Amino acid sequence: MAPLVFHAPTAEAYDTLVGILVITFPISLPFDAVLYTNGLPFGSVLSYIYASLIVPPVINAYREYYGTKFAAILCGMISVSAVLTGFVIHFIFLGAGVIPDPSSVQIAEVKIEMNYKMVLNVLAPVFFLFLYWLHCSGSIGDEEHDEHAHTTD
C-alpha cells in the first residue's frame, strides 16, 4: 500500500475530519500506528485517538443520561474539539520538530499462542454465561426469607 502524502494545511484538516468519521468503529492504538505509517498525519492520528469518546455505546449512554438533544450537542462538541486539537497539536509538534518519523514506528506482529492467558480468555466467557444462566433461571437468589422474619419491638 503506497503511503498517502499530503503537505497542505487543508489536507491536514481533511485527514483529521476523515479520522473523526472513521472513529465510529475504533479498533485500537496499533491501528493508529498503521494509519500513521501509511501516511496519515500525526495530528489526524491524535484526533482519531481523542475521538474514541464518540463511539455508539458512549453516544447511547449520553442519550440516556442527558437526553437526545444534549447528547447530539455533546457529540458535536467532542468532534469539533478533536479536529481542532489534532490540527493545532500537529502544527505545534511540526514547528518544534518533534513529530516522529513514520518509518520509525514498529508494528508488532500478532501471533496466537496456546498458553494460560488463552485458556483463561476462553474460560472467562463460559463462566460468565454459566453465572448469567443461573441468574436468569432463578436458581439462586429467589429463596424465601420468612424464616428470618424481623420484628419491631
Backbone as CSV, one residue per row, in Angstrom:
resi,resn,N_x,N_y,N_z,CA_x,CA_y,CA_z,C_x,C_y,C_z
1,MET,0.846,-1.167,0.000,0.000,0.000,0.000,0.893,1.231,0.000
2,ALA,0.691,2.119,-0.932,1.501,3.330,-1.035,1.091,4.329,0.033
3,PRO,2.063,5.001,0.645,1.725,5.994,1.672,0.968,7.171,1.075
4,LEU,0.059,7.706,1.849,-0.679,8.892,1.447,0.095,10.093,1.958
5,VAL,0.580,10.936,1.073,1.386,12.070,1.486,0.686,13.348,1.060
6,PHE,0.325,14.167,2.052,-0.279,15.464,1.816,0.536,16.486,2.597
7,HIS,0.732,17.658,2.014,1.529,18.664,2.698,0.769,19.945,2.985
8,ALA,-0.340,20.150,2.373,-1.073,21.401,2.559,-1.870,21.371,3.861
9,PRO,-2.032,22.515,4.524,-2.858,22.558,5.742,-4.290,22.115,5.489
10,THR,-4.809,22.358,4.293,-6.173,21.912,4.002,-6.245,20.394,3.969
11,ALA,-5.184,19.757,3.496,-5.150,18.287,3.508,-5.097,17.775,4.938
12,GLU,-4.380,18.490,5.813,-4.325,18.113,7.227,-5.716,18.174,7.848
13,ALA,-6.435,19.239,7.572,-7.788,19.381,8.108,-8.701,18.302,7.541
14,TYR,-8.572,18.021,6.247,-9.393,16.986,5.614,-9.117,15.626,6.248
15,ASP,-7.836,15.294,6.421,-7.475,14.000,7.010,-7.976,13.890,8.443
16,THR,-7.943,15.006,9.167,-8.426,14.998,10.545,-9.924,14.728,10.575
17,LEU,-10.671,15.353,9.675,-12.112,15.104,9.597,-12.406,13.652,9.228
18,VAL,-11.646,13.119,8.286,-11.835,11.717,7.898,-11.534,10.805,9.080
19,GLY,-10.490,11.139,9.856,-10.162,10.352,11.047,-11.314,10.319,12.033
20,ILE,-12.010,11.440,12.193,-13.148,11.501,13.105,-14.295,10.637,12.573
21,LEU,-14.524,10.662,11.279,-15.607,9.861,10.714,-15.311,8.370,10.815
22,VAL,-14.054,8.005,10.656,-13.674,6.593,10.712,-13.767,6.057,12.138
23,ILE,-13.668,6.926,13.146,-13.606,6.501,14.538,-14.885,5.826,15.017
24,THR,-15.942,5.896,14.250,-17.178,5.246,14.663,-16.928,3.788,15.022
25,PHE,-15.956,3.176,14.414,-15.611,1.795,14.714,-14.145,1.736,15.149
26,PRO,-13.861,2.175,16.400,-12.460,2.221,16.827,-11.896,0.822,16.992
27,ILE,-10.650,0.681,16.675,-10.021,-0.620,16.799,-9.063,-0.578,17.984
28,SER,-7.943,0.084,17.865,-7.014,0.208,18.978,-5.823,1.040,18.542
29,LEU,-4.915,1.252,19.463,-3.729,2.036,19.138,-2.843,1.386,18.080
30,PRO,-2.737,0.058,18.001,-1.949,-0.498,16.894,-2.500,-0.093,15.523
31,PHE,-3.810,0.068,15.426,-4.390,0.530,14.164,-3.959,1.961,13.879
32,ASP,-3.840,2.775,14.921,-3.360,4.142,14.748,-1.942,4.137,14.200
33,ALA,-1.122,3.221,14.678,0.251,3.110,14.177,0.257,2.749,12.699
34,VAL,-0.656,1.868,12.297,-0.757,1.500,10.879,-1.163,2.714,10.054
35,LEU,-2.136,3.482,10.542,-2.553,4.685,9.823,-1.388,5.660,9.688
36,TYR,-0.632,5.839,10.761,0.471,6.797,10.747,1.579,6.357,9.799
37,THR,1.919,5.078,9.798,2.988,4.605,8.909,2.555,4.615,7.458
38,ASN,1.252,4.650,7.200,0.766,4.690,5.821,0.401,6.099,5.365
39,GLY,0.845,7.111,6.097,0.744,8.467,5.596,-0.258,9.378,6.259
40,LEU,-1.055,8.900,7.188,-1.990,9.793,7.865,-1.180,10.719,8.765
41,PRO,-1.411,12.019,8.714,-0.605,12.959,9.513,-0.724,12.713,11.015
42,PHE,0.297,13.144,11.728,0.398,12.962,13.172,-0.822,13.513,13.898
43,GLY,-1.252,14.707,13.562,-2.410,15.333,14.201,-3.696,14.568,13.947
44,SER,-3.813,13.987,12.773,-5.004,13.202,12.466,-5.079,11.953,13.324
45,VAL,-3.929,11.343,13.569,-3.895,10.164,14.430,-4.269,10.553,15.860
46,LEU,-3.792,11.719,16.322,-4.176,12.195,17.658,-5.680,12.452,17.728
47,SER,-6.248,13.037,16.669,-7.695,13.265,16.634,-8.454,11.950,16.671
48,TYR,-7.917,10.975,15.976,-8.539,9.660,15.936,-8.590,9.055,17.340
49,ILE,-7.498,9.185,18.091,-7.459,8.654,19.451,-8.440,9.416,20.345
50,TYR,-8.420,10.743,20.243,-9.287,11.589,21.067,-10.762,11.332,20.760
51,ALA,-11.069,11.073,19.517,-12.462,10.882,19.113,-13.024,9.534,19.553
52,SER,-12.223,8.715,20.217,-12.759,7.438,20.698,-13.827,7.653,21.762
53,LEU,-14.027,8.889,22.191,-15.117,9.195,23.122,-16.475,9.238,22.423
54,ILE,-16.488,9.094,21.108,-17.739,9.245,20.368,-18.192,7.925,19.740
55,VAL,-17.908,6.802,20.356,-18.351,5.521,19.829,-19.839,5.324,20.137
56,PRO,-20.554,4.539,19.324,-22.007,4.387,19.524,-22.459,4.014,20.933
57,PRO,-21.804,3.089,21.660,-22.279,2.804,23.022,-22.174,4.017,23.949
58,VAL,-21.132,4.818,23.773,-20.978,6.001,24.605,-22.030,7.048,24.225
59,ILE,-22.288,7.192,22.936,-23.332,8.116,22.489,-24.679,7.698,23.077
60,ASN,-24.943,6.402,23.097,-26.194,5.899,23.676,-26.268,6.220,25.170
61,ALA,-25.146,6.082,25.861,-25.128,6.430,27.289,-25.374,7.918,27.475
62,TYR,-24.753,8.758,26.644,-25.016,10.200,26.703,-26.501,10.473,26.493
63,ARG,-27.092,9.780,25.510,-28.505,9.983,25.193,-29.396,9.587,26.370
64,GLU,-29.076,8.464,27.024,-29.879,8.008,28.159,-29.773,8.946,29.352
65,TYR,-28.564,9.450,29.626,-28.368,10.292,30.800,-28.768,11.744,30.579
66,TYR,-28.480,12.272,29.386,-28.661,13.699,29.152,-29.784,14.047,28.187
67,GLY,-30.341,13.056,27.508,-31.361,13.321,26.507,-30.743,13.409,25.121
68,THR,-31.582,13.224,24.111,-31.102,13.157,22.728,-30.491,14.470,22.263
69,LYS,-31.137,15.578,22.574,-30.652,16.878,22.083,-29.279,17.201,22.664
70,PHE,-29.127,17.058,23.981,-27.841,17.379,24.590,-26.770,16.377,24.167
71,ALA,-27.138,15.109,23.977,-26.172,14.108,23.516,-25.641,14.480,22.135
72,ALA,-26.523,14.949,21.265,-26.092,15.380,19.928,-25.165,16.588,20.022
73,ILE,-25.504,17.536,20.886,-24.652,18.711,21.076,-23.294,18.288,21.634
74,LEU,-23.295,17.397,22.612,-22.054,16.923,23.229,-21.179,16.200,22.220
75,CYS,-21.783,15.346,21.402,-21.016,14.628,20.376,-20.439,15.592,19.351
76,GLY,-21.218,16.598,18.979,-20.716,17.611,18.053,-19.560,18.389,18.651
77,MET,-19.677,18.747,19.926,-18.600,19.489,20.592,-17.331,18.640,20.699
78,ILE,-17.476,17.359,21.010,-16.311,16.479,21.104,-15.674,16.320,19.722
79,SER,-16.492,16.191,18.681,-15.957,16.050,17.316,-15.171,17.287,16.909
80,VAL,-15.761,18.452,17.131,-15.088,19.703,16.758,-13.805,19.872,17.567
81,SER,-13.856,19.599,18.855,-12.650,19.761,19.674,-11.581,18.736,19.290
82,ALA,-11.974,17.533,18.882,-10.993,16.534,18.444,-10.298,16.992,17.170
83,VAL,-11.069,17.531,16.236,-10.488,18.022,14.983,-9.544,19.189,15.267
84,LEU,-10.011,20.161,16.042,-9.177,21.336,16.331,-7.923,20.958,17.115
85,THR,-8.077,20.065,18.084,-6.922,19.649,18.879,-5.886,18.948,18.001
86,GLY,-6.329,18.017,17.171,-5.396,17.321,16.279,-4.696,18.276,15.338
87,PHE,-5.444,19.222,14.793,-4.900,20.201,13.855,-3.859,21.079,14.542
88,VAL,-4.199,21.622,15.702,-3.291,22.517,16.421,-2.052,21.770,16.909
89,ILE,-2.249,20.599,17.518,-1.115,19.828,18.041,-0.180,19.410,16.919
90,HIS,-0.740,19.065,15.759,0.104,18.680,14.625,1.069,19.811,14.268
91,PHE,0.552,21.010,14.154,1.411,22.119,13.738,2.326,22.606,14.856
92,ILE,1.923,22.454,16.110,2.833,22.768,17.223,4.007,21.791,17.212
93,PHE,3.713,20.497,17.083,4.769,19.489,17.050,5.628,19.647,15.799
94,LEU,4.993,19.990,14.666,5.735,20.192,13.421,6.692,21.366,13.575
95,GLY,6.214,22.462,14.169,7.064,23.632,14.389,8.212,23.342,15.336
96,ALA,7.961,22.501,16.332,9.007,22.146,17.294,9.932,21.058,16.758
97,GLY,9.537,20.438,15.652,10.358,19.386,15.055,10.369,18.090,15.837
98,VAL,9.296,17.801,16.555,9.275,16.602,17.383,8.316,15.518,16.880
99,ILE,7.809,15.658,15.666,6.958,14.595,15.110,7.862,13.429,14.721
100,PRO,7.575,12.235,15.243,8.436,11.090,14.925,8.335,10.706,13.452
101,ASP,9.395,10.125,12.948,9.421,9.659,11.572,8.517,8.433,11.446
102,PRO,7.587,8.430,10.490,6.688,7.266,10.353,7.426,5.947,10.125
103,SER,8.615,6.008,9.534,9.339,4.754,9.301,9.920,4.184,10.592
104,SER,9.965,5.002,11.672,10.498,4.510,12.939,9.458,3.778,13.781
105,VAL,8.204,3.834,13.365,7.135,3.181,14.123,7.218,1.677,13.906
106,GLN,7.221,0.938,14.998,7.262,-0.517,14.910,5.871,-1.079,15.159
107,ILE,5.406,-1.893,14.246,4.099,-2.528,14.384,4.340,-3.984,14.749
108,ALA,3.823,-4.374,15.892,4.050,-5.727,16.390,3.301,-6.747,15.540
109,GLU,3.931,-7.870,15.348,3.289,-8.960,14.630,2.405,-9.728,15.601
110,VAL,1.201,-10.021,15.173,0.242,-10.705,16.034,0.401,-12.211,15.867
111,LYS,0.570,-12.889,16.988,0.602,-14.347,16.946,-0.272,-14.876,18.075
112,ILE,-0.968,-15.926,17.775,-1.829,-16.555,18.774,-1.081,-17.751,19.335
113,GLU,-0.902,-17.723,20.646,-0.178,-18.806,21.304,-1.098,-19.505,22.290
114,MET,-0.911,-20.795,22.418,-1.667,-21.563,23.400,-0.927,-21.468,24.729
115,ASN,-1.444,-20.648,25.648,-0.848,-20.511,26.963,-1.961,-20.275,27.976
116,TYR,-1.592,-19.990,29.216,-2.599,-19.845,30.264,-3.524,-18.661,29.999
117,LYS,-3.027,-17.604,29.356,-3.886,-16.444,29.068,-4.996,-16.819,28.089
118,MET,-4.643,-17.602,27.090,-5.659,-18.015,26.120,-6.709,-18.901,26.795
119,VAL,-6.267,-19.805,27.650,-7.203,-20.681,28.360,-8.137,-19.838,29.232
120,LEU,-7.592,-18.878,29.971,-8.423,-18.008,30.807,-9.367,-17.152,29.972
121,ASN,-8.903,-16.663,28.822,-9.759,-15.860,27.948,-10.916,-16.675,27.370
122,VAL,-10.717,-17.955,27.204,-11.797,-18.817,26.717,-12.726,-19.205,27.869
123,LEU,-12.160,-19.496,29.026,-12.977,-19.935,30.153,-13.789,-18.802,30.789
124,ALA,-13.290,-17.587,30.781,-13.998,-16.471,31.417,-15.388,-16.240,30.817
125,PRO,-15.545,-16.181,29.492,-16.902,-16.010,28.955,-17.811,-17.205,29.251
126,VAL,-17.234,-18.404,29.258,-18.025,-19.595,29.579,-18.535,-19.497,31.015
127,PHE,-17.661,-19.106,31.946,-18.048,-18.937,33.339,-19.093,-17.834,33.483
128,PHE,-18.904,-16.717,32.783,-19.878,-15.629,32.821,-21.240,-16.102,32.316
129,LEU,-21.250,-16.825,31.194,-22.523,-17.322,30.655,-23.199,-18.288,31.623
130,PHE,-22.411,-19.113,32.320,-22.972,-20.008,33.318,-23.616,-19.209,34.453
131,LEU,-22.918,-18.185,34.958,-23.491,-17.344,36.015,-24.740,-16.602,35.527
132,TYR,-24.707,-16.147,34.313,-25.866,-15.450,33.740,-27.052,-16.410,33.624
133,TRP,-26.776,-17.655,33.210,-27.838,-18.660,33.115,-28.425,-18.940,34.495
134,LEU,-27.568,-19.058,35.509,-28.071,-19.265,36.871,-28.965,-18.104,37.301
135,HIS,-28.555,-16.907,36.992,-29.333,-15.726,37.359,-30.695,-15.721,36.657
136,CYS,-30.684,-15.999,35.366,-31.934,-15.958,34.587,-32.863,-17.118,34.912
137,SER,-32.316,-18.255,35.272,-33.160,-19.417,35.543,-33.787,-19.357,36.924
138,GLY,-33.349,-18.434,37.749,-33.924,-18.309,39.085,-33.379,-19.334,40.048
139,SER,-32.273,-19.959,39.716,-31.698,-20.983,40.570,-31.097,-20.416,41.844
140,ILE,-30.746,-19.158,41.815,-30.159,-18.541,43.009,-30.858,-17.224,43.285
141,GLY,-30.922,-16.860,44.526,-31.434,-15.561,44.897,-32.938,-15.457,45.069
142,ASP,-33.710,-16.552,44.877,-35.164,-16.481,45.000,-35.679,-17.165,46.255
143,GLU,-34.811,-17.466,47.199,-35.259,-18.141,48.408,-36.168,-17.213,49.202
144,GLU,-37.105,-17.830,49.914,-37.991,-17.043,50.779,-37.227,-16.666,52.028
145,HIS,-37.485,-15.512,52.526,-36.790,-15.025,53.701,-37.702,-15.004,54.918
146,ASP,-38.751,-15.846,54.907,-39.689,-15.866,56.014,-39.053,-16.402,57.300
147,GLU,-38.113,-17.321,57.177,-37.526,-17.880,58.377,-36.656,-16.883,59.130
148,HIS,-36.350,-15.762,58.508,-35.565,-14.721,59.158,-36.398,-13.479,59.389
149,ALA,-37.617,-13.662,59.762,-38.500,-12.517,59.949,-38.009,-11.658,61.105
150,HIS,-38.051,-10.369,60.896,-37.642,-9.419,61.924,-38.879,-8.775,62.537
151,THR,-38.802,-8.593,63.802,-39.919,-7.922,64.472,-39.451,-6.593,65.008
152,THR,-40.355,-5.669,65.038,-40.026,-4.375,65.623,-40.700,-4.279,66.967
153,ASP,-39.954,-4.378,67.986,-40.485,-4.348,69.353,-40.445,-2.952,69.909
